[in-house]
């Protein structure tokens, strides 16, 4: 799918392009967003604008030289990760940008919340974007805001997990749910950190290219300051995650120790009756109780009393609580 954007009275106007003819009829777009394209659509763009966009399977190269470079034709190529946080899971989606003098091309495998938000704002706020470089900076700025929202969600979920950890009674089932929550939030926090670090690298490359105006340079520096605060917050959340993880594992160990303590108490309490049973179970001829009619009930009562005495003592000491 090809989405084409032009400036109309200071606002972005979006049109979806369905065939090659429609693409050729537009002469002044400032942004062309390509989502999960077919090979034919990439060929349309190459014929209309002389720009070769990378294929989706080529977006996974992690080498910096392949992610940020200026081609021989003077076009800037940038590949940046954008975070996608939904109810099921979080993941980083790679987006390839090609920036020419007048047009920003973007290609990615699925539509992203950051892109939808930029399109909405550009339609509602006249003058928010004036050229292709403004669109790119607005995408990075909105991505920082989206990452901040994701971190706020992480913090809220960790706060709820912390209340559960510090409650009076934490069962093993509760601890398992808490650990699952902590692991999920740790994964999201790590993805946000990776995302903002990647945005920092892309902005630094843009600023070094010297294609930005003074105003755009200042906007890029402001985005970098926002990223600094986000990185500090991710570090704080990692510390909180480690604390909650240690606390939860500690409560699991306490619960296990309680179980082991009960087994130990029961084992010690059964030692006296076991001793008595062993003595009366000996095959000696001269054991007085063997020839008494009440010998068997007497032995049972003595074994029961010998078990209750240590149990009462342990309970009084508080070892069974």
Buried (B, 14 or more C-beta within 10 A) or exposed (E): EBBBBBBEEEBBEEBEBEEBEBBEEBEEBBBBBBBEBEEEBBBBBEEBBEBBBBEBEEBEEEEEEBBBEEEEEEBBBBBBBBBBBEEEEBBBBBBBBBBBEEBBBBBBBEBBBBBEBBBEBBBEEEEBBBBBBBBBBBBBBBBBBBBBEBBEBBBEBBEEBBEBBEEEEBEEEBBEEBBEBBEBBBBBBBBBBBBBBBBBBBBEBBBEBEBBEEEBBEBBEEBBEBBEEBBEBBEEBBEBBEBBBEBBEEBBEEBEEEEEBEEEBBEBBBEBBBEBBEEBEEEEEEBEEEEEEEBEEEBEEBBEEBBEEBBEEBEEEEBBE
